Amino acid sequence: MERLTLRVGMPAKNSGRLTRHTRSRKTFLGVAHIRCRRESDGEEGLTVHPSCLPRRALAGVLVTVPMGSFPPSSATAETPFASSVVSYVPGIGAAAAYTNPQAALGSPERMTGDGFSPQAVTPFQPAFLPSEIVSLGMGGSLVLAFDHDVLDDPANPFGLDLIVFGNSFCADAQAPNGVVGSMYSEGGTISVSPDGVSWTTVVGLAADGPLPTLGFRDVTPYSTTPGRVLTDFTRPVDPAQNVEVLVGASWEAINNAYDGSGGGAAIDIGSLGLTSIRFVRVEGNRAFGFSPEIDAVADVAPLAPVADLDGDGVVGAADLGVLLGGWGGSGVGDLNGDGAVDAGDLAILLGSWS
């Protein structure tokens, strides 16, 4: 296995240079010299200049972590949404203008009605254009694929791994105040598969059902302009906040219940006896008059890693600076909770590098 080595010591001449200045109450971090070595081919190692360390840090510390601990670069990063259509068979009653399965790829909609009647997507005004959703019809089916395996990840919020977005919506009991009266859903059966051959059905969860999509956190129920604060389409709503609980909820209560999530029907693939999946199938109901519409499917993102010391959502050079600033102490940077900021914590941080 290829491994990446971090060595605290003096850099070689002509090494690459990364300059980052970070001030804290007690520490000033100066110039860091970075070199990389893959042990399998003997190239240069990753070196942090001693001037970056507080005086109590010891030179010569060597930490080695698997190269596989580092995710791919942004140039090859996976998308959290379905990226390809495997098959689409429109069923009876599928809306004629809504039979483009490509509409279900990528992110769910945040704004709908562009060029016609622009409006922010909320539980009271769902996506509705043919370019935004695909209609299944009675007995129809849609199979989508991710460009990576969606894992049963215990680090995911509420243990949920996959979210399906339709265009269900709520009736407003006190229009235009945005008070949930009831929800309009057209169902749809969800199945998942690791290989596109063996399928497992998700029982008791409608594809075009709970919970209606919310695109922004700072809009009103019937906004016609986008908000500035995006919801997170890779974060599920707390499953305790179901439709029955939300009936009668005010607009403020709905936003509080979603807690930054974009809604959708969320699934724990582990509860299905699976460790990972790559394919999602949605089938239309067999009952006449119901035609589910699908907007997107998403891979749930795990909660922020413990190594995100500066709280910016990624683990990077700024977090390394925070950890090195606490080197030898027992406070910030003690990622493994052993009472000391040392090489063990450094290995955890490097293994979580974004």
Secondary structure, DSSP 8 states (H G I E B T S, - for coil): --EEEEEES---TT--EEEEEEE-SS-EEEEEE----BTTTT---EEE-GGGS-TTS-TT-EEEEEGGGS---GGG---SB--EEEEEE--BT--GGG--GGGGSSS--SEE-TTTS-EE-BTTB---STTT-EE--BT-EEEEEEEEEEE--TTSGGG--EEEEE--EEEETTTTS--EEEEE--EEEEEEESSSSS-EEEEEEEEE-SS----BSS--TT-SS--SSB-BTTS---TTS-HHHHTT--HHHHHHHHTTB---EEE-GGGGT-SEEEEEEEE--SSTT---EEEEEEE------TT-TT-SSS-SHHHHHHHHHTTTSSSTT-TT-SSS-SHHHHHHHHHT--
